[in-house]
Amino acid sequence: MDASELKNLSASRTVDARGTSCPGPLLEAKKAIGTIMPGEIMEVLSSDEGTKVDIPKWCQKQGHEYLGTVEENGYFRIFLKKG
């Protein structure tokens, strides 16, 4: 997906982990994924650079679909679909 498609996605759950450093954003995502149904979309907000690598790797290991990342002013919006 390109950035404009990602920006228009409607997430079932948004996890705001801005201001936390690794592994905080990933741990917050792991907790929150259990609150949505398979096929639903989750958005993770993070100001930590490492999250751009951590979330896609975690998705691959857990069977979730990494949809993409949008860079905003000072943080990242990372989208995934629960497997």
N, C-alpha and C positions, 0 to 999 in steps of 0.2 A: 504494500500500500504506500502511496505517496503522502507527503505531509498534509495536503489539503483533505485527503480522504480520512486520515487519522484524526485531524482536528474536528471533523464532523461526526465522528463516532459517538454513540451514546453508550457510556459505560454503565454497567449494572452496579459497579462498586468503584469508588475512587479511594486510594490509599495515599494520604498526604504524609510523606516521609521526608519532606524538605527540612534541612537543618540537622538531620542525623547523618552520621558517617557510617561507612561499611563496618559491620554487616547489617546495620539498622534497617535500611530500606528493604533488603531481601527478607529479613525476619518478619517485617510488617506485612510484606506480600504473602509470605508463607502462612501467616495467621489468617489473613483476609480471604485467601483463596477458598477456604472451607465454607465461607458464607455465601458463595454464589453457586449456581447450578452449572453443570457441564454445558458448554456452548455459549455461556454468557461472557461478556467482556469486562475486564478489570483494567483500570488505569492506575499506574503508580507514578506519583509525583516525587522527584528526588533531585537534590542539588549535588549529590555525590557522583563524580565521574564514573566510578567503578560500577555503579548500578547499570550503566549502559551495556556492560559485559556480563554482569552477574545474572540479571533477569533472563536474557536469552538462553544462557547456559542452563539455568534452572528449568526453564520451560522445556528445553530439549530433553533433559533428564526425567522430568515428571510427566511428559506427554501433553503439555499445554502448547498452544500455538502462539509464538511470538509474532505480533502484528507489525511492530515498528516503534520508532522513537521520534518524538518531535522536540526540538530544542526551543525553549522559550527563553525569556530574559532572566538568566540566573538559575534555571532549573530545567529538568527534562520531564517530558510526559511519555511514559512507556506503556504501551498497550499490549495486552495478551488476551487470548481466548482460552477459557478453561477446557481441558480435554476430558 
